[in-house]
């Protein structure tokens, strides 16, 4: 077992300073973007400006809203297509947005839908 942080070092610094040093390289925004892309990359593109506005941009992919066969991994976030024939589904955007917000719990303060 290796001791990465000797007790003397931990005892000599306040918790706020230690947290900053222990989280070197941890980028929660980048992790959230990666998770969103992995889960919803087939529906939308994601971007963020880490040095500008504290926001995550979501741009829906128009082709994702064409009726398509049901996929098991995303079945919970789909609706039966208006045509209803052939078991085709479209994304249930309200469910998808709710799941995106849940994935960002602790980082996402609000969801603002723009037209």
Secondary structure, 3 states (H helix, E strand, C coil): CCCCCCHHHHHHCCHHHHHHHHCCCCCHHHHHHHHHHHHHCCCEEEEECCCCCCCEEEEECHHHHCCEECCHHHHHHEEECCCCHHHEEEECHHHHHHHHHHHCCCCCCCCCCCC
